[in-house]
Amino acid sequence: MPIHTRSVSILASWAAIVVLIQSANASDSWHPADGPLLTGWTKEVTPEHVLSEYPRPTLVRPLWQCLNGLWDYAITPLAQTRRPDAYAGRIMVPFCIESALSGVMKPLLPDQRLWYRRQFAIPAAWLEDRIVLHFGAVDWSTEVFVDGKSLGTHRGGYDAFSFDLGRALHGSGAHELVVSVSDPNDTGWQLRGKQSLHPGGAFYTATSGIWQTVWLEPVPHSAIDCLHPVADAAAGVLHLTVSARTTPEPMTISARLSDGNTAVASGEAAMNAEIRGDIKENLAWYKAKEVWNQVVIDLPVSQAKTWSPDSPFLYGLTVELRDGSGKILDAVQSYAAMRSIAVGHEGGNTVPVLNGKPILLQGALEQGFWPDGIYTAPTDGALRFDVEAARKLGLNTIRKHIKIEPERFYYWCDRLGLMVIQDFPSGGDGDSFTDMPTMPEAASECEMERRILLQQRWNHPSIICWAMFNEGWGQYDTIRQAAWAKQLDPTRLIDEASGFPRHGGGDVLDCHGGIPPRDARRISIDSETCGFGLAVPGHSWPGKGWATGTYDPITDGMTKGDYDALYPLDDKAKRWYTKELVDFYRFLPRDGQRTGVSGNFKVQLYDLENECNGMLSYDRAVWKVDPAAIAGACQGK
C-alpha cells in the first residue's frame, strides 16, 4: 500500500498491537541486577520503556515496531544447536547479558551459547508489504529463527543486519522469534575492541549477545534501500546517491532538501531506465521480479549553510520513489550537511581544514562504556549527555575509541556539533610486527566488517576521520588498509594507525603522548595523552583505581613515580586537576602554530571501570574538573 494512503485507523490498530505486545512482555517484578555501579538513568529503564527511539535516524519511515524489552533467555553448551526446551528467566533487550540492566549480569563463556525468545505480532495492514527484521548489533555469531524456521546467520559484533521475513510469516497472529548467539570474546580473532573475559587495567567487561535495538519495519516491495549524501561545500552542491530495490518497470526518484519548512533544492532522476532490450529480455528469462538500481541526484544549494561545531546546521532531506503513473511507492526522511574536511597547509604546517578553514582539534578519548549497560547506554538521553558533556568542556572533537556506536549517538553528534575521529574496533586479525594477517579467515571477515561499518556510518557529518588501527592491535597491511578506506570514502581523513606502528599512509600522523613530529603531507595529532586522574569515592567501580598519575597534596602538584593510591576528589584536588587540564588545552591555541600540532586528546572524557583518568566519574554524576575553565582554555583564554 502506498505510504501516503495509509489511514489513521491503521496506525491506531498498529499502536494497539504494539501496546499489547509490550504489556505481555512487561513484568512488575523486573529490576536491574545488583550491579557494582549504576547511573542516574538506570531507574528510567522499564520493560515498557527501553531505548524506544527510532534507531535509524538517517533513513526514517513512519511505521515500525520496537522489539526491545523482556525476552526469555537460556544458556546452553556451545555444541547445542537445537533450540532449548526450557528457558532460565527473563533478560532485558538490548542490554548485554553481562550488564546489570539486562537483569541477568552473567558472563557468556566461549564454550556456551546464549538463547533468546519472544513473541511478536504483525498488524494485518503490514502484510501487503515486506516485513524486515532489523538487528542494530549482536556480538558475535548469530542465528535467527521465526516460528521454528531458521532465517540465516550473521557473524560480526558491531554491524547492523536484517532479514526479510518473507515466507517465514503466515497470517497476522503471534509469531515466535528465537535468537542464538555465541561469542569467543578475547579468545578469538574477531573484532572486539577492549572487551575482556578478565577485565582489568585498560580492558573492560565483555559484551555478549544483543546490544542494540531489535525492530520490525514494513517495507514496500518497491522501496528505497539506502541514501548517501556527499557534500561539495565549496561548490554548494549536495550529490545524493539513492539505491533502491524495485520491480523492473521504469520509476522515478525525487529528492527535496529543506531548511526548516522551506525547500531550498530539489531534483529527480529516472530509475531502471536502462532496463530495456537485451537487459529486459534477460530479466524475463531469469524470471526476475525485483532489481537493485542506483541513481545520483545533484542538489545545488545557493548560499549553502555549512556544518561545523560552532554551527551544526542540518538540512532536512525527503526522498520519494514513484512509479510510471506518478504514484508514491515509498518515501523516507533523512538529513544532510554541507561539510568538507581535508588536509591543508598554513604557516608551514600541515593542518585539518574544515569547510575551507584551518581548525584545531580540541578533544578527548571517549570509549562508550556504561556501568549499568556496559556497551549500551541506558537511555537515549544518556547518549545525548555524553555529547553535551564534551561540548560543555569546550571540546569540538572526540576520538571514539575502538568501538562503533548505535546510529543515535552520531545523530546527537550531528545535531549538537561534535566532530568524531572514529576508530574501527580492533581484533586479532593481524600481526603488527610483520604487518601481515594472522590467517585468511580472520583477515577477510574483519576487513569486510570494517568496510560495512564505514558504509553504515558514512552519512554522519560529525565523523571526520576513520582510524584504521590502534597501537598495533590486529594491525596488518597498513598502507593497503588506509588506501581502501580513502578510496571508499574520500570525503574523510584517514588515520592509518593511532599511536603506532606508523607506515607513512593516510592523512594523519598520530602519536600517543608527547609532541608529534611535523609531516609535510600528514596532519600531526596526539590522540591519547594525559592519563592522570583522581578517585571519586561512592562513584567508582569496585577494586583499586588507577591512572598514570594523581594529586600530591604535599607538593600541591602531580605525583612523581609510583604512588600508593589515587587521591580522592576534594576541592584542592579539583583545582589541581582543572589547572593541569587548562594548561593542556591552552597548548593548541598558544603553541599549535609553533609546533605544528593540530590536535590534542585527553585520556579521557569519563572514568571507565578501574581506569580513573576521566573528567567525569564513570556514572557521569560528578565533574572532576571545572568545565567552564576547560572551555575557556580550549579558546585560548
C-alpha positions in Angstrom: 0.0 0.0 0.0 1.4 3.4 -0.9 2.6 5.2 2.2 0.5 8.3 1.6 -2.8 6.4 1.7 -2.3 4.7 5.0 -5.1 5.7 7.2 -5.2 6.9 10.8 -7.2 3.8 11.8 -4.3 1.6 10.5 -1.9 3.5 12.6 -4.2 3.2 15.6 -4.5 -0.6 15.2 -0.7 -0.9 14.9 -0.2 1.1 18.0 -2.7 -1.1 19.9 -0.9 -4.2 18.9 2.4 -2.8 20.0 0.9 -1.9 23.4 -0.4 -5.4 23.7 3.0 -6.9 22.9 4.8 -4.6 25.3 2.2 -5.4 28.1 2.7 -9.1 27.5 6.4 -8.7 27.9 6.2 -6.4 30.9 6.9 -7.8 34.4 6.1 -5.8 37.6 8.8 -7.7 39.4 11.6 -6.9 36.9 14.5 -4.9 38.2 18.2 -4.5 37.2 20.7 -6.9 38.6 22.6 -5.7 41.7 25.4 -4.1 39.7 28.5 -2.6 41.2 27.7 0.9 40.0 24.6 2.3 38.4 23.7 5.7 36.8 21.0 8.3 37.3 19.3 6.9 34.2 19.1 3.3 35.4 15.7 3.9 37.1 14.3 5.2 33.7 14.6 1.8 32.2 11.4 -0.3 32.4 10.1 -3.2 30.3 7.7 -0.7 28.7 10.3 2.0 28.0 13.7 0.8 26.9 15.5 2.6 24.1 12.3 3.1 22.2 13.6 5.9 19.9 13.7 5.3 16.2 17.1 3.6 15.7 17.9 4.7 12.2 17.7 8.5 12.0 19.4 8.7 8.6 16.6 6.8 6.8 13.2 7.2 8.6 9.9 5.6 7.7 6.8 6.3 9.8 5.8 2.7 10.6 8.0 0.4 12.8 7.7 -1.8 15.8 10.3 -1.9 18.6 11.1 -5.3 19.9 13.2 -4.1 22.9 12.0 -5.3 26.3 11.8 -8.5 28.2 12.7 -11.7 26.3 13.2 -15.3 27.6 16.8 -16.4 27.8 18.8 -19.6 28.3 22.4 -20.6 28.3 23.4 -24.0 26.9 26.6 -25.7 25.9 28.0 -24.3 22.6 27.6 -27.7 20.9 23.8 -27.5 21.5 22.4 -26.0 18.3 18.8 -27.2 18.9 16.5 -24.7 20.5 16.2 -25.2 24.3 13.0 -26.8 25.7 13.1 -24.5 28.7 14.4 -21.0 29.5 16.2 -19.8 32.6 14.4 -16.5 33.0 13.9 -13.0 31.5 16.5 -10.7 30.0 16.1 -7.1 29.1 17.0 -6.5 25.4 19.1 -4.7 24.2 21.4 -4.9 27.1 24.2 -7.5 27.0 23.9 -10.4 29.4 26.9 -9.2 31.4 25.3 -5.9 32.3 23.1 -5.0 35.3 20.4 -3.6 33.0 20.0 -7.0 31.4 18.7 -8.2 34.8 21.0 -11.2 34.5 24.6 -10.0 34.8 26.3 -13.2 34.0 29.3 -13.8 31.7 28.9 -15.8 28.5 31.8 -18.1 28.1 33.3 -19.2 24.8 32.0 -22.7 25.3 28.5 -21.5 25.8 25.5 -20.5 23.7 23.0 -17.8 24.6 19.4 -18.2 23.5 16.7 -15.5 23.3 12.9 -16.0 22.7 9.9 -13.7 22.5 6.6 -13.4 20.7 5.6 -10.7 18.2 2.6 -9.9 16.1 2.3 -8.2 12.7 -0.5 -5.7 12.1 -2.7 -7.0 9.3 -2.2 -3.8 7.3 1.5 -4.5 7.1 1.1 -7.9 5.4 0.8 -6.2 2.0 4.5 -5.1 2.4 7.7 -6.9 3.0 8.4 -7.3 6.7 12.0 -6.7 7.7 13.5 -7.7 11.0 16.4 -5.5 12.0 19.2 -6.1 14.5 21.3 -3.0 15.4 24.2 -5.2 16.6 24.7 -8.6 18.2 28.0 -9.8 19.5 29.1 -12.1 17.8 27.8 -15.2 15.9 24.1 -15.1 15.5 21.4 -17.4 14.1 17.7 -16.2 13.9 14.6 -18.4 13.8 11.0 -17.4 13.3 8.3 -20.0 14.0 10.9 -22.7 14.1 12.4 -21.8 10.7 16.0 -20.6 10.5 16.2 -17.3 8.6 20.0 -17.4 8.4 23.2 -16.5 10.3 25.4 -13.5 10.8 28.9 -13.0 12.2 30.1 -9.6 13.4 29.8 -7.8 16.7 29.2 -4.2 15.5 27.5 -4.1 12.1 23.7 -3.9 11.7 22.0 -6.7 9.8 18.4 -7.6 8.8 16.2 -10.4 7.5 13.3 -10.2 5.1 10.8 -12.4 6.9 9.1 -13.3 3.6 7.7 -16.8 3.6 8.5 -17.3 7.3 5.3 -15.4 8.3 1.9 -16.9 8.0 -1.0 -14.6 8.9 -1.2 -11.8 11.4 -1.3 -13.8 14.6 1.5 -14.3 17.1 4.9 -15.5 15.9 7.9 -16.9 17.9 11.3 -15.2 17.4 14.3 -17.1 18.7 17.9 -15.9 18.5 21.0 -18.0 19.2 24.4 -16.3 19.9 27.9 -17.4 20.7 30.9 -15.2 21.4 34.5 -16.2 21.7 35.4 -12.8 23.1 39.1 -12.3 23.7 39.9 -16.0 23.0 39.1 -15.4 19.3 40.3 -13.2 16.4 37.1 -11.3 15.8 36.7 -7.5 16.2 36.0 -6.9 19.9 37.7 -3.7 20.9 38.6 -3.6 24.6 36.2 -6.3 25.8 37.8 -9.0 28.0 36.7 -12.1 29.9 39.2 -11.0 32.6 38.8 -7.2 32.8 41.5 -5.1 34.4 43.8 -2.3 33.6 42.8 -0.8 30.2 40.5 -3.8 29.3 36.9 -3.9 30.4 33.8 -6.1 31.0 32.8 -8.1 27.9 29.6 -7.7 25.9 27.9 -10.7 24.5 24.6 -11.1 22.7 22.1 -8.4 21.6 23.3 -4.9 22.5 21.5 -2.6 20.1 17.8 -2.2 19.2 15.8 -5.0 17.6 12.9 -3.8 15.4 10.5 -4.6 12.7 9.6 -2.5 9.7 7.1 -2.8 6.9 8.9 -2.0 3.6 7.1 -1.7 0.2 8.0 -4.2 -2.4 9.5 -1.4 -4.5 11.4 0.6 -1.9 14.4 2.9 -1.3 17.2 0.8 0.0 19.8 3.4 1.2 20.8 7.0 0.8 24.3 8.5 0.6 24.6 12.3 0.5 28.0 13.7 -0.3 28.5 17.5 0.1 30.7 19.6 -2.2 30.6 22.5 0.3 32.8 24.8 -1.9 30.6 24.4 -4.9 27.4 24.4 -2.9 26.1 21.1 -4.3 24.9 18.0 -2.5 25.5 14.9 -4.5 22.8 12.4 -3.4 23.2 8.7 -4.3 19.9 6.8 -3.9 19.8 3.0 -4.1 16.5 1.2 -4.5 15.1 -2.3 -4.9 12.1 -2.3 -7.2 10.2 -4.1 -9.8 11.9 -3.8 -13.3 9.4 -1.1 -14.6 10.6 2.5 -15.1 10.4 4.6 -12.0 11.4 8.0 -10.7 13.4 9.1 -7.7 12.8 12.6 -6.4 14.7 14.4 -3.6 14.0 17.6 -1.8 16.4 19.5 0.5 14.8 21.8 3.0 15.8 24.5 5.6 13.1 24.1 8.2 9.8 24.2 6.2 11.4 25.9 3.2 12.6 23.8 0.2 16.0 25.0 -0.9 16.7 22.5 -3.6 15.0 19.6 -5.5 15.7 17.2 -8.2 14.7 13.9 -9.7 16.2 11.0 -11.8 14.8 8.1 -13.7 15.4 4.7 -12.2 15.5 1.4 -14.2 15.8 3.5 -17.5 18.5 1.0 -18.7 16.2 -2.0 -18.3 15.3 -2.5 -21.9 16.4 -4.5 -24.9 18.6 -7.4 -24.0 18.6 -6.5 -20.3 14.8 -6.7 -20.2 14.8 -10.0 -22.1 17.4 -11.4 -19.6 15.2 -10.3 -16.7 12.3 -12.1 -18.3 14.3 -15.2 -19.0 15.5 -15.4 -15.4 12.1 -14.5 -14.1 13.4 -11.5 -12.1 10.7 -9.8 -10.2 12.9 -7.3 -8.5 16.1 -5.4 -9.4 18.6 -3.3 -7.4 19.5 0.0 -9.0 21.1 3.3 -8.2 20.9 6.9 -9.3 22.7 10.1 -8.4 20.8 13.4 -8.0 22.7 16.7 -7.7 21.0 19.3 -5.5 22.6 22.7 -5.9 22.1 24.9 -2.8 22.6 28.7 -3.2 24.3 30.4 -0.2 24.6 27.0 1.5 24.8 26.9 5.3 27.8 24.8 6.3 28.0 22.4 9.2 30.6 23.0 12.0 30.9 22.6 15.7 30.1 26.3 16.1 27.1 26.0 13.8 25.9 22.4 13.3 23.3 23.1 10.6 21.5 20.2 9.2 19.2 20.3 6.1 16.1 18.1 6.0 16.0 15.6 3.2 12.9 13.9 1.7 13.3 11.2 -0.9 10.4 9.6 -2.8 10.1 6.7 -5.2 7.3 6.9 -7.8 6.0 4.5 -10.4 5.4 5.4 -14.1 2.0 7.0 -13.2 3.5 9.2 -10.5 2.1 7.3 -7.6 4.4 7.3 -4.5 5.6 3.8 -3.7 8.0 4.7 -0.9 9.1 7.8 0.9 11.8 8.3 3.5 13.1 11.2 5.6 16.7 12.0 6.4 19.1 14.9 6.8 22.3 16.1 5.3 25.0 18.6 5.9 27.3 20.8 3.8 30.6 19.9 5.4 34.0 19.3 4.0 37.2 18.1 5.8 40.6 18.0 4.1 44.3 18.3 4.5 45.6 21.8 4.0 48.7 23.9 4.8 49.1 27.1 6.8 52.2 28.8 8.1 54.4 25.9 7.0 52.3 23.3 8.9 50.0 20.6 7.6 46.6 21.2 9.1 43.0 19.9 9.0 40.7 22.2 7.0 37.0 22.3 7.8 34.9 24.0 5.2 38.0 25.6 3.7 39.3 27.0 7.1 42.0 25.5 9.3 40.8 24.1 12.6 42.4 22.9 15.8 41.0 19.6 17.2 40.5 20.0 20.9 39.4 16.6 22.1 39.2 13.7 24.5 39.2 9.9 24.2 35.7 8.5 24.6 35.1 4.8 24.8 31.3 4.3 25.0 31.1 2.1 28.1 28.4 2.4 30.9 28.5 1.0 34.4 24.9 -0.3 34.1 24.7 -1.1 30.4 28.3 -1.9 29.6 28.3 -1.4 25.8 24.7 0.1 25.7 23.7 3.5 27.1 20.7 3.1 29.5 18.6 5.7 27.6 18.8 8.0 24.6 19.1 10.9 27.0 22.2 9.3 28.5 23.8 9.1 25.0 23.0 12.8 24.5 24.5 13.6 27.8 28.0 12.4 26.8 27.9 14.6 23.7 26.7 17.6 25.7 29.4 17.0 28.3 32.1 17.2 25.7 30.6 20.4 24.3 30.3 21.8 27.8 34.0 21.3 28.2 34.6 23.3 25.0 35.7 20.3 23.1 35.0 20.2 19.4 36.2 16.6 18.8 36.2 13.2 20.4 38.1 10.1 19.5 35.6 7.3 19.7 38.0 4.6 20.9 37.8 1.1 19.1 34.0 0.9 19.3 31.3 1.7 16.9 28.2 3.2 18.5 24.5 2.9 17.6 23.5 5.4 15.0 21.7 7.6 17.5 25.0 8.5 19.1 26.2 10.0 15.9 22.8 11.7 15.4 23.4 13.6 18.6 26.9 14.5 17.5 25.5 15.7 14.2 22.8 17.7 16.0 25.0 19.2 18.7 28.2 19.8 16.7 30.7 17.3 18.0 33.3 16.0 15.5 34.4 12.4 15.7 37.6 10.6 14.9 36.2 7.1 14.6 38.4 4.1 15.5 37.5 0.8 13.9 37.1 -1.9 16.6 40.3 -4.0 17.0 40.6 -7.7 16.8 43.3 -10.4 16.4 43.3 -10.4 12.6 46.9 -9.1 12.1 50.4 -9.2 13.5 51.8 -5.6 13.7 55.5 -6.9 13.9 55.3 -8.4 10.4 52.4 -6.2 9.1 50.8 -9.5 8.0 47.4 -11.1 8.7 47.3 -13.9 11.2 45.1 -16.1 9.0 43.0 -15.8 5.8 39.6 -16.2 7.6 40.3 -13.6 10.2 41.6 -11.1 7.7 38.7 -11.4 5.3 36.0 -11.3 8.0 37.4 -8.4 9.9 38.2 -6.4 6.9 34.7 -6.9 5.5 33.1 -5.9 8.8 35.2 -2.7 8.8 34.1 -1.9 5.2 30.4 -2.5 6.2 30.8 -0.3 9.3 32.3 2.5 7.3 29.3 2.5 4.9 26.7 2.1 7.7 28.0 5.3 9.4 29.3 7.4 6.5 26.1 9.5 6.3 27.0 11.3 9.6 28.8 14.6 9.0 30.1 14.6 12.6 32.5 11.7 11.6 35.6 13.5 10.1 38.2 10.7 10.2 38.5 6.9 10.2 41.3 5.4 12.4 42.2 2.0 11.0 44.2 0.5 13.9 45.2 1.3 17.5 48.7 0.7 18.9 49.3 -2.3 16.6 46.3 -4.4 17.8 45.3 -6.7 14.9 47.3 -4.4 12.6 48.4 -5.6 9.1 48.7 -4.4 5.5 48.7 -0.9 7.0 49.2 1.0 3.8 46.7 -1.0 1.8 44.1 -0.7 4.6 44.4 3.1 4.7 44.2 3.2 0.9 41.0 1.2 0.5 39.3 3.3 3.2 40.3 6.5 1.4 39.1 5.1 -1.9 35.8 4.0 -0.4 35.3 7.3 1.5 37.4 10.2 0.0 35.3 12.7 2.0 37.1 12.0 5.3 40.6 11.9 6.7 42.3 8.5 7.3 44.4 7.8 10.3 46.4 4.7 9.3 47.4 3.8 12.9 46.6 5.6 16.1 49.8 5.7 18.2 52.0 3.1 16.5 53.4 1.5 14.4 53.2 4.1 11.6 54.0 3.2 8.0 53.5 6.6 6.3 50.0 6.1 4.9 46.8 8.1 5.4 46.3 11.7 6.2 47.2 11.8 9.9 50.4 11.3 11.8 49.1 10.2 15.2 51.2 9.7 18.3 50.3 8.8 21.9 52.0 11.2 24.3 54.4 14.0 23.6 54.6 16.3 20.7 54.3 14.5 17.3 56.7 15.4 14.6 55.8 17.6 11.7 54.9 15.9 8.4 54.8 17.7 5.1 51.9 15.5 3.9 50.0 14.5 7.1 48.3 16.2 10.0 50.1 15.8 13.3 48.0 15.0 16.4 48.3 13.4 19.8 45.1 11.4 20.2 45.8 9.8 23.6 47.7 11.6 26.4 47.4 13.0 29.9 46.2 9.8 31.6 46.4 11.2 35.2 43.3 11.3 37.3 41.5 11.2 40.7 39.3 8.8 42.6 35.7 9.6 43.3 34.6 7.6 46.3 30.9 6.5 46.0 31.0 6.9 42.3 33.7 4.3 41.4 33.9 0.8 40.1 35.0 -1.7 42.8 38.6 -2.5 43.1 41.8 -0.5 43.0 41.5 2.5 40.7 44.5 3.5 38.6 45.8 6.4 36.4 49.2 7.4 35.2 49.5 10.0 37.9 47.4 11.7 40.6 47.3 14.7 43.0 50.1 15.0 45.6 48.8 17.2 48.5 52.3 17.7 49.8 53.6 19.5 46.7 50.1 20.6 45.5 51.2 19.1 42.2 51.3 15.8 40.4 52.8 12.6 41.9 56.2 11.7 40.6 57.0 8.0 40.1 55.0 5.3 41.9 52.1 6.2 44.3 50.1 4.1 46.7 46.6 5.1 45.7 44.6 7.6 43.7 43.9 10.8 45.6 40.2 11.2 46.3 38.4 14.2 44.8 38.2 17.2 47.0 38.3 20.9 46.4 42.1 21.1 46.4 42.4 18.1 44.0 39.7 19.5 41.7 41.6 22.8 41.5 44.8 21.0 40.7 43.2 18.7 38.1 41.4 21.7 36.4 44.7 23.7 36.3 46.6 20.8 34.7 44.0 20.5 32.0 43.6 24.2 31.5 47.4 24.2 30.7 46.9 21.2 28.4 44.1 22.7 26.4 45.8 26.1 26.1 48.6 24.4 24.3 47.0 24.3 20.8 45.8 27.9 20.6 49.1 29.0 22.1 51.7 26.7 20.6 50.0 24.8 17.8 51.4 27.0 15.1 54.9 26.9 16.6 55.0 23.1 17.0 52.8 22.0 14.0 50.4 20.1 16.2 46.8 20.2 15.1 45.0 18.0 17.7 45.3 17.1 21.4 43.1 14.5 23.1 43.0 13.9 26.9 42.5 10.4 28.2 39.5 10.5 28.8 36.1 12.1 29.0 34.9 9.9 31.9 36.3 7.2 34.1 35.9 3.6 32.9 35.7 0.8 35.4 39.1 0.9 37.3 40.6 3.4 34.9 40.1 6.7 36.7 41.5 9.3 34.4 38.3 10.9 33.3 37.0 14.4 33.6 33.7 12.9 35.0 33.1 9.9 37.2 32.1 6.7 35.5 28.4 7.1 36.4 28.6 10.6 34.9 27.3 12.1 38.2 30.4 14.0 39.3 32.5 16.6 37.5 36.2 16.2 38.5 37.1 19.5 36.8 35.5 22.9 36.3 34.1 22.6 32.8 33.9 26.4 32.3 37.6 26.8 32.9 38.4 24.0 30.4 36.1 25.5 27.8 37.9 28.8 28.2 41.3 27.2 27.8 40.1 25.5 24.5 39.5 29.0 23.2 43.0 30.2 24.4 41.7 32.1 27.4 
